[in-house]
């Protein structure tokens, strides 16, 4: 895994709210559960209790619940940018690898706009 100490972003990440459903990371056919920490349409920070295998790429799936209907992201290619051990688990910085998938880009931007419109804890 590429362990970049200081990741520079052009787009700030937004604190994830309770509308994020179960987050799964699939690595070589094995599914791992994770919790979303912060998000933007280009990537996400995830938390796990235990370390994930040391790899560069995986597939990510999650559902964002909204009063107008759920938005499901399924098997989205993702690149691990960094991993960091914390006192109680692991944090991962992940970049979405959407390529020319306009549907995925549109869905990710919709989720980002929803979080911006109604930020968690009034932030």
Backbone torsions as a table, in degrees:
resi	resn	phi	psi	omega
1	UNK	NA	138.2	178.7
2	UNK	-76.1	113.7	-175.9
3	UNK	-102.1	84.6	177.8
4	UNK	-83.6	123.0	-176.6
5	UNK	-68.7	-47.1	-177.9
6	UNK	-119.1	98.2	178.1
7	UNK	-80.7	130.0	178.7
8	UNK	-103.3	130.8	-178.1
9	UNK	-118.4	144.0	172.8
10	UNK	-85.0	-25.9	-177.3
11	UNK	-119.4	122.3	179.9
12	UNK	-65.9	151.2	177.4
13	UNK	-90.8	149.1	-178.7
14	UNK	-106.1	141.9	178.1
15	UNK	-60.1	130.3	-179.0
16	UNK	-72.2	144.8	179.2
17	UNK	-106.2	-177.1	-177.1
18	UNK	-74.2	-2.0	179.6
19	UNK	-77.9	-12.9	176.9
20	UNK	-75.0	125.3	176.8
21	UNK	-81.9	-166.1	179.8
22	UNK	-59.2	131.4	179.9
23	UNK	-102.3	130.2	177.1
24	UNK	-123.2	144.2	175.4
25	UNK	-118.9	123.1	-179.1
26	UNK	-107.4	122.0	-179.1
27	UNK	-127.0	116.9	-179.6
28	UNK	49.4	42.6	177.3
29	UNK	83.6	-9.0	178.5
30	UNK	-95.5	133.5	-177.8
31	UNK	-101.0	130.8	177.7
32	UNK	-118.3	140.7	176.8
33	UNK	-88.5	145.5	179.7
34	UNK	-146.1	163.4	177.2
35	UNK	-115.2	133.2	179.1
36	UNK	-76.3	134.8	179.4
37	UNK	-106.0	-56.3	176.2
38	UNK	-144.3	161.6	-165.7
39	UNK	-150.0	147.0	157.7
40	UNK	-149.5	176.1	-173.9
41	UNK	-68.5	-8.3	179.4
42	UNK	-99.8	-19.0	-177.6
43	UNK	-177.0	-177.5	-176.1
44	UNK	-151.6	154.0	169.6
45	UNK	-105.7	132.7	-179.9
46	UNK	-121.4	153.8	176.7
47	UNK	-120.2	138.6	171.9
48	UNK	-133.5	150.6	176.6
49	UNK	-68.8	-36.5	-177.0
50	UNK	-120.6	155.1	-178.7
51	UNK	-66.4	146.1	172.7
52	UNK	-85.4	161.3	175.4
53	UNK	-57.1	149.2	-177.4
54	UNK	-79.1	90.8	-178.1
55	UNK	-134.7	169.9	179.3
56	UNK	-99.1	-32.2	-175.5
57	UNK	-129.0	152.5	177.2
58	UNK	-155.6	-177.5	173.6
59	UNK	-120.5	138.0	-174.7
60	UNK	-120.5	140.7	176.0
61	UNK	-134.5	142.6	174.6
62	UNK	-164.5	166.4	174.7
63	UNK	-124.4	135.1	174.1
64	UNK	-105.5	117.7	-177.3
65	UNK	-85.9	134.5	-178.6
66	UNK	-144.6	150.6	-179.5
67	UNK	-60.9	-22.6	178.7
68	UNK	-93.0	5.3	-179.1
69	UNK	124.6	156.1	-178.9
70	UNK	-81.5	148.6	172.6
71	UNK	-113.7	118.1	-178.9
72	UNK	-107.0	130.9	174.5
73	UNK	-110.7	123.5	-174.4
74	UNK	-126.7	126.3	176.1
75	UNK	52.7	44.5	177.7
76	UNK	-75.7	125.0	177.3
77	UNK	-61.9	139.7	-176.9
78	UNK	-143.3	146.5	178.1
79	UNK	-113.7	131.2	176.1
80	UNK	-78.5	122.1	-179.6
81	UNK	-93.2	-42.3	176.4
82	UNK	-155.2	161.0	175.7
83	UNK	-134.4	141.6	-179.0
84	UNK	-142.9	128.0	175.4
85	UNK	-79.2	132.8	174.7
86	UNK	-111.8	-178.1	-178.4
87	UNK	-60.8	-32.4	-174.2
88	UNK	-124.0	12.5	179.2
89	UNK	170.6	-151.9	-176.9
90	UNK	-128.4	141.1	175.5
91	UNK	-117.5	138.4	-178.0
92	UNK	-126.7	134.9	171.3
93	UNK	-98.4	124.3	-172.5
94	UNK	-127.9	134.6	177.1
95	UNK	-104.5	128.5	176.6
96	UNK	-72.1	136.5	-179.6
97	UNK	-109.9	75.9	-172.5
98	UNK	-84.9	-19.9	-179.7
99	UNK	54.8	-125.9	-179.4
100	UNK	-98.5	19.3	-178.8
101	UNK	-79.9	87.1	-176.9
102	UNK	-63.8	-30.3	178.8
103	UNK	-65.1	-46.5	179.4
104	UNK	-63.3	-43.8	179.3
105	UNK	-59.4	-45.2	179.7
106	UNK	-62.0	-44.1	179.6
107	UNK	-63.7	-44.3	-179.4
108	UNK	-64.7	-38.8	177.5
109	UNK	-68.8	-34.0	175.9
110	UNK	-63.5	-43.6	178.7
111	UNK	-62.2	-45.9	179.5
112	UNK	-59.0	-44.3	179.6
113	UNK	-63.3	-38.4	178.8
114	UNK	-64.5	-40.9	178.8
115	UNK	-65.9	-41.4	179.6
116	UNK	-63.3	-37.5	-178.9
117	UNK	-69.3	-34.4	-176.5
118	UNK	-137.1	71.1	-175.5
119	UNK	-64.5	147.5	177.7
120	UNK	-62.9	142.0	175.7
121	UNK	57.3	23.0	177.5
122	UNK	67.3	20.5	-179.3
123	UNK	-75.9	NA	NA
